[in-house]
Amino acid sequence: MSCEDEHHHDGHNHNRNHNHNHGHGHDHDHDHVAPIPTSSSQSLNSKIDTFKVSALNMANPPQDLAKVFKNQDTKYEINPVIKSDCDEQLIINIPFLNGSVKLYSIILRTNGDLYCPKTIKLFKNDRSIDFDNIESKKAAQVLTQPQVGVAADADAESDTIESDTDFVEHFLPRHKFTGVEQLTLFIESIHEQDEDQCRLHSIELRGEYTELNRDTVVALYESAANPADHKTTTTLANENSFQFGS
């Protein structure tokens, strides 16, 4: 699918062709508090159905997307960098494995100097979202990402940058994010007005996971009334009458 076909909304196509060649440093605002390490009991990244995650207006190959959900061993890796395609907007759909979650927070590692997301909207359990209808939908939460992160250089000598101050944690109202089976993340805008691409290094989700117990589902199914298994009194009486009569 071409860029023009994929990201066609707001009555026109955001198809821009700019060539950017910026040198990035590692300077950003260190005023924010770095997230504390994630405990194994609160890490939800392993509960994401990475085979079914999807994105709209992503420039990367599809297989790159699952790699943005890093674990504690890979959290400092900066590649691959997820990039938007036609413009700065990006939609990411995050389904969870057989169960639901209560979200506590979302931790993002983005580009700090350039291509840094600013307004991010979160949607809960809506599998119909695309660029044609997202403006008409009400977000469950709107986040403002500070211009904090790590600027990845394609010519960097290392694929790893060990700096906890590059991560920003957004705490979520738990009552709004209970029973989440799919989370949709919409990067609506970036900090730089003259740029047309957003970049994202990692997404980490914290919270509680509740697995849907298959045994419970089977038990409920088997205990449900089946009309074929329950004969009426009239039917039984007729059958008994026939048996005695014979």
HELIX and SHEET records of a PDB file:
HELIX    1   1 CYS A    3  GLU A    6  1                                   4    
HELIX    2   2 ASN A   45  LYS A   47  5                                   3    
HELIX    3   3 PRO A   62  VAL A   68  5                                   7    
HELIX    4   4 ILE A  134  SER A  136  5                                   3    
HELIX    5   5 ASP A  164  ASP A  166  5                                   3    
HELIX    6   6 ARG A  214  SER A  223  1                                  10    
HELIX    7   7 PRO A  227  ASP A  229  5                                   3    
HELIX    8   8 THR A  233  GLY A  245  1                                  13    
SHEET    1   A 2 HIS A   8  HIS A   9  0                                        
SHEET    2   A 2 HIS A  12  ASN A  13 -1                                        
SHEET    1   B 5 SER A  54  LEU A  56  0                                        
SHEET    2   B 5 LEU A  90  PRO A  95 -1                                        
SHEET    3   B 5 GLN A 182  ILE A 190 -1                                        
SHEET    4   B 5 PRO A 117  LYS A 124 -1                                        
SHEET    5   B 5 GLN A 141  THR A 144 -1                                        
SHEET    1   C 4 ILE A  82  LYS A  83  0                                        
SHEET    2   C 4 ARG A 199  GLU A 211 -1                                        
SHEET    3   C 4 GLY A  99  THR A 110 -1                                        
SHEET    4   C 4 PHE A 167  PHE A 171 -1                                        
END                                                                             
